[in-house]
Amino acid sequence: MRNFKAIGANCLDLSMIREREPDLRRHPRAWVSWPVTVKSGDRSFDLQTINLSPFGAKVRLTEPVFEPGTPAQLHFQPPDGQPLDVHAIVWRKDPDGSAFFFIGVEGNEFSFPIGSSS
């Protein structure tokens, strides 16, 4: 018979180690909380960003709504700039939200906030 308590302890230790791993992302992230409307099919959600990069964004969700691969239209409302509309797909779903990968966007097509702002 397996010892589930030991397995749970090992998983906990592994997650603690993962939190200390360096960030190996290819593109910088700005930790911003901007209003964003996500439209997919006949559904529309008024949400907030968690972070933003030149090629994607993570959007806060309290429950998983989108499956990876789902196409979406994102409408950003930066506090100090022009609205931005991009086509995207759901790249990943995490416990705190969904990560979107922008489709057909070049990194130099819009100004990217460096550092944190809200």
PEDACOR-V668085 format. One record per pair of residues at least 24 apart in sequence whose C-alpha atoms are under 8 Angstrom apart, sorted by the first residue. I is the first residue (numbers start at 1). J is the second residue. D is the distance in Angstrom with one decimal. If there is no record, write none. Layout:
i: [I,I]
j: [J,J]
d: [D,D]
//
This chain:
i: [27,27,27,28,28,29,29,29,30,30,30,30,30,31,31,31,32,32,32,33,33,34,34,34,34,34,35,35,35,36,36,36,36,37,37,37,38,38,38,38,39,39,39,40,40,40,40,41,53,54,54,54,54,54,55,55,55,55,55,56,56,56,56,56,57,57,57,57,58,58,58,58,59,59,59,59,60,60,60,61,61,61,62,62,62,63,63,63,64,64,64,64,64,66,66,66,67,67,68,68,79]
j: [53,54,55,53,54,53,114,115,113,114,115,116,117,115,116,117,116,117,118,117,118,76,77,78,79,118,76,77,78,74,75,76,77,74,75,76,72,73,74,75,72,73,74,70,71,72,73,72,112,106,107,108,110,112,101,102,105,106,107,88,99,100,101,102,99,100,101,102,97,98,99,100,97,98,99,100,96,97,98,96,97,98,95,96,97,95,96,97,93,94,95,97,98,90,93,98,92,93,92,93,118]
d: [6.5,7.2,7.9,6.0,7.9,4.8,7.7,7.8,6.1,5.7,5.3,5.6,7.7,6.9,5.0,6.8,5.8,5.2,5.0,7.4,5.0,7.0,6.4,5.8,7.2,6.3,6.1,5.5,7.1,6.5,5.4,4.5,6.2,5.7,5.1,6.7,6.5,5.8,4.7,6.6,5.5,5.1,6.5,7.6,6.4,4.6,6.5,7.6,7.3,7.7,4.9,7.8,8.0,6.4,6.1,5.3,6.8,7.5,6.4,7.9,7.2,5.4,4.4,5.1,5.8,5.3,6.8,7.9,6.7,5.6,4.2,6.1,5.4,5.5,6.4,7.7,5.8,4.3,6.8,5.9,4.3,6.9,8.0,6.5,6.9,7.8,7.9,7.5,7.0,8.0,7.7,7.0,7.6,6.9,7.4,7.3,7.7,7.1,5.4,6.7,7.4]
//
